[in-house]
Every structure is written in C-alpha cells, then in structure tokens.
Amino acid sequence: MDVKHSDCFNFENFDVVKGFCLINNGLVPYDEAACGSFIAKPKCKNCVNFKEPDDDLIGTCVGLSDSSYWASGDRIAVNCEGYVRVA
C-alpha cells in the first residue's frame, strides 16, 4: 500500500489539497508520498477488523461488539474501541 502524507500521524490538514507536517514544520501536499518521518495514523484501512474493501476503500468493520458496519478505509480510528492495528 502506498503511504501518503495524509496517512501520517504527524500530518494536520488545512484543506483538501495540503496540510502541515508537525515534524518538518512545513506545508506538504495531501496526496504526495510520505517522507522518512512517516508514522502510520490509526485509520480503518490499517485495522484487522476492516474487511472486504471495494475500489473506493469502503469496507465492513467487524470489530465492534454489537454488529458490523460499513466504514471508509480513510476514517481516522484513533478513538475507536475496536481498532486493532494490522501487524
């Protein structure tokens, strides 16, 4: 999987085109390849409970106790109780 600045824990977005790198203190494009300071941001696509994503990265979350739900792979999961990072 290609990692982008927007997939990095150190990336804060300003808008849909660019964001700010908290490590390098500078503006970076949202969809450009990540730099050497990359730390994976907790996102559904990085979770063992994210199943069967389609071409648009929409899949099913099976990590919550009450049911399974559709989820976007790009959804930030930092507060998700079912998030388990893929090894």
Helices and strands as residue ranges (DSSP letters): G 5-7, E 11-13, E 18-21, E 26-29, G 44-46, E 50-51, E 58-61, E 69-72
